[in-house]
Amino acid sequence: MDFSQYINSCDIRDHHRKIGYEYNTLEAAWLVYWCRYITLQEKHEAWQWIIDNMPDQVLDFGRRKNAFQGKSLFRTIADYIEMQKWFINHFTTEASDRIYSFRRCSKSFGEASEDYDFGIVFSDWQKCVDYVLRNIDPVNPGDTCSFRICRSYQNEAVEFFFNGSIEIDLGGRIKDIWLPYGDSRDAVDRYIDLKRFFETLWFEFPTPFQKGDIVCIQPNKRDNPFVLTDILFPSWKNVDEERKRRKEHGGDCSDMIVWGYYMEDSEVPPRNEKDKKAQFIGAYHDYWWHYMDVEYYREDLKGIDRCLKPISAYLKGDLGDDLALLLAAYHRILTEEMYKKTMPLMYTKEGLREAGLMEICKNED
């Protein structure tokens, strides 16, 4: 089986196929878990294929304390599948005191984001599913990618997500599940550790990216371009020592991050009534999660994101060691973008022409 098909990033997927990367059993199982484009049933089938056709592994987390240390990977995967099937049956079974609601996951907010709650409740699972499939795009046609259905109990003052939820695609197929919080009446003690199993894993997969590449994170790739500086290991640490530490003591999914420079233009609220709003605009260095969802940014850079171009060129060495050129380009682009904000927005073209501003508008276009 070609497990690269389960990689969310098209660029990392193509890179693995190009270099002929071979996955061990644990890597293959995690890629299936992390894939966002297949249904839960397809994940169960892929995991079963792994159990039937690949060698088992004894789980070893080094010095890090982990509930699965020394256990069979196949037994753990089988228990994980059983847990998910139990929850689906429990979640969808009718009961007189349960109520269901839903949230829409939209493309405009990223496929993993919910933009609003419709505030409608139903007495059972099937009625809720039937309703959302009949009313897929009530506001923005074509913008819906899935629905997240939540459940609560009558007269229980907790959020719907507290008791778990199920995500379905536009065909009504289950894509993913979220088990109840530990204090929920639906929580099962034996599943408390099991539901986090895949989140306790850490991997160092090869990627095609280099320092200075302009990239983005799936699925919000149009909204967050940044210039890559580091993957997994920050440059201010000794990489060999950090890699050894991760392997000995164990990292987890939250450590699979990427660093880089991004552009920010936002208002900061005043600290008190006497202060004015502060406007922050410029480049910042930060980290993002998850590096296996990184892709090359293929859109045209617009607005202040144009500053990423000279930053990228400098980090790649295309400007040599000419820091002055980087700063000059950075300052010029920021100045141009701030200047555009001074153009009056409440006047017609005729009014702007009379005020002598139309030529400026043409130059900006």
N, C-alpha and C positions, 0 to 999 in steps of 0.2 A: 504494500500500500504506500502511496506517495503522501506522506504526512505533511509535506510542505503546503499542500492544498488548504490546510487548516490555519496557516499563518495569516493574520489580518492584513499586515503590510504587504502590498504587492511588490515593493522593492526588495524587502528581505526575502520574500517567497522566491522571487526570480533569482536572487543571489544564491540561495541555498541550492536551487536546481542547477545553477551554473557550475558551482564548485562540487556538486555531488555530495552534499552533506548527508551523513548517515546518523539517524537518531537512535539513541538507546531507548529502552522501554519506558523509562520515567519521562524522558523528554517528549516522546510521542504522546503519552497520556496527557501531559500538561498542555501540549498544543491543541489537542481536542477540547480540553476544558476551556482554554482561553479564546477559542474561535467564536466570533459573534455572528457568523453568517449561516450557521446550520441550526436545525431544530434540536431539541433535547433528545428526541428519539434517535436522530442521526448520531448524536454524541454517544448514546448508549450502545448503538450498533458498532461504532468505531472502537469504543472501549472493549466490547466483547470480542472484536476481531483481534485486538492486541492480546487479550487473555488467551485466545485460541491459537495464535500464531507466533508470538514472541516469547522470549525467555523471561521468567519471573525475576524480580530483584528483591533482595532484602534491603529494606529502607535503612539508610545510615545518615544521621544528621550530625555526625562528629560529636563535639563536646556540648552541643546545644541540646537542652532539654526539650524533648518532643514526644508526644503521646504515641507516635507511630514508630519510634526507634526499634529496629530489629524485626519489624513485622513484614509480612509478605505484601508486595505491591499489588499482586492480583487479588488477594483477599480484601485489601483496602479498597480497591476499585469496585469490586463486587458489592461490598458493604455500602459504598457511596451511591451506586446505582439503586440498591435496595432502599436506601434512605430517601432518595428523590422520588421513587415510585410510591413509597409510603406517604410522603407529604402531599403529592398530587392527589392521591385517593382521599386522604384526610381533608384536604383543602376544598375539594370539589363535592364532597358528600353533603347531601342536604341535611339541614338541621333547623329546627324552628326558631332558634335564637341567634342565627348568624345573618349578617347583612354584608353585601358586596358593593364595592365601588371601583372606579378605574381612573387611570391617568393616561393621557396620550403622549407617546414618545414621538417627537417630531424631527424631521430632517434638518429644519432650520436651526434647531437648538442642539443638533448633534444626535446621532442615533441612540446614544446612551442617556439622553437627558429628557426629563419630563417637563413640559412647559406649563401645564395647568391641570387642575382637578375639576372635573365637570360638576361635582357636587351632587351626583345622582346616585341613589342606592337601590339595591335589588335584594330580593328575598332568597335567591339561590344563584349558584354559579352559572348555569346554562342560560338563564334569563339575561344575566349581565353580558355573557359572551355574545348572545344573539343580538343584543342591542348595539354593542360596539361594532360588530361586523356589518350591521345595517346602516350605521352612521359613522363611517370611517373618517370622512373629512367634513365635519360640520362647519368649520371656519375657513381653513386654507386647503383647497382641493389639491391633492397630490403630495401634501406635506407630511402625512402620517406614515410612520414606518412600523409601529407596533403599539400595543396597549399593555399596560401593567395593571393587573387586576388585584385588588386588595380585599381583605376580609376583616371584619370585626364582629363584635357581639352587641346585641341590643343593650342599651343602658350601661355600656362599658366606656369609661372616659379615657380612652387611649387612642393614639393615632392608628389608622388602618394598617400601616406597614408593620406595626408592633407584632401582629400575628402572622407575618409572612405575606408573600405575594407571588404571583405567577405572571410572567410576560408571555403574551401570545402575538404571533405575526398576523398579517392581514388575511390569512387563510384560516385563522383559528387554531393553528398549531402551536404547541408550547415551545418557546425558545429558551426560557431560563426560569429558575425559581429562586426565591429568597426565603430561607427558613425563618421561623419565629425567633424573636429575641429570647434570651435566657429566662426572663421573668414572665413571659407569656404563658397563659394556661395551655397553649398548644405545644410548648417546648418539650422535647424529649431528652432526658439527661444523656443517654448513650450517643446522641447525635451532636452534642455540644462541641466536641473535638473534631468529629468526622466532617462536619459541614465546612470546617476551615482547612481541611487537609491540603488542597491544592494551593491555598494562599500561603502555606508555610514553606513552599518550595522556592528555590532560587536557581537561575540558569544563566550561563554565559554563552549565548549563541553568537555566531559570526554575523556581521552586518556589512553592507557595502559602503557605509557612510564614513566620511572623513571630516576632520576638523575644518570648519569654515563652510560646510554645506548648508544651504538654506533648506530647512525641512519643516515638517508639521506633524501633528499627532492625529491619527485616525480616532474618531470619525469626523472631528471638527476641523478638517484640513484647510478649509477656506478662511478660517478665522484666526489661526494662531501660527503664522510663520515665525521661525526663529533661526538664528545662526548657531549651529551645533558646535559645542566645544568639547564635551566629554560624554562617554557612554559607560554606565556602570561605575567606573572609577574616576573620581575627580582628579584633575591634573595636579592639584596641590598636595596629593598624597602619593606615597610610594606605591606604584601599581602592583609590583610583585608582592610586597608585604600585605597590601589590602586584599589581593586575590587569595593569598594563603590564609589570611584571617577569615575570609568568607567561607572558604572550603572547610576549615577546621571547626569553626564555631557555628557555621550555618547562617545564611541570609534567608530572607523570605521575599515574597512577591513584591512587597512595598519597597525593596531595595533595588528593583530592576528599573532604574531611572536614567534620565538623560539630562545633561546640562546645556545651557546656551544663552545667547543674548536675544532679547525681544524688545519691541518698542511699546511704550505705554503713553497714553494721553488721557489723563483722568483728573477729576476734581477731588480734592480731599476736603471733607467737611471741616469747618472751623472748630477749634477746641472749646471756644466760649463765644458768647454773643458779640464781644468786641472785635474778635478776629474776623478777617475776611476769608472767603474760600481760597484755597491754594490750588494752583494748576500745575500738575506735574507732567512734564513731557520729556521723553528721552529714552535712552537705552538702559535696560536693567539685565542683570544676570540672575538666572533662577534655574530650578530643575523641574522636570515633568515626569509623569508616570503614565505610560509604560513604554520602555524603549522598543519593545517588539511591535508597537503600533506606529512607529515612525516611518514616514515616507518623504521622498523629495517633494518640495513645494513647487508645483508646476504652474501656478497662477501668476499673473503679472503683479508685481509689487506696487501697491498704491498708497497714497497718503504718506504718513511718517514711516510706514514699513519700507519705503524706498531707502531708508538709512541702512537697512540690513545689507544692501549691495556692497557699499564700501567696507563695512565691517567684515563681510565674508571675504572680500578680496584681500584685506589686510591679513586675516588669519590664515588664508591659503598661501600667503607669501607673494601674491601677485603685485603688491605694492612695494615689495622689498621690505626694508625697515623704515620706510618713509611714513612715520606717524603723523607728520604735519599734513600730508595729503589726505590721510584718513580723517583727521579732525576738520580739515577745510571742507571736504565733501559732506561730512556729517552736519556741520554747522550750516552749510549752504542749503541743504535739503530741509532741515528743520525750519530755517528762516522762510523758505518758500511756502512750506505748509502752514506756518503761523500767519504769514501774510494773506493767504487765501481766506483765512477766517475773518479778516477785517472787511471783506466785501459785504455791503448791505444786502440783506436777503429779502427785504419786504417791498422792494421796488420793481417796477416793470423794466423791460429793456429800454423803452423810450425814456424813462426817468434816468436810468443809468447813462444813456447816451447824452442827454442834456447836461448831466453832471460831469461828463468827460471820462466816464469809467468804462465805456464799452470796449475801448481798445485794450484795456487791461484784461477784461473778460476774455477777449479773443486770444490774447497771448497765453492765458492760462489753459484755454481749451486746446 
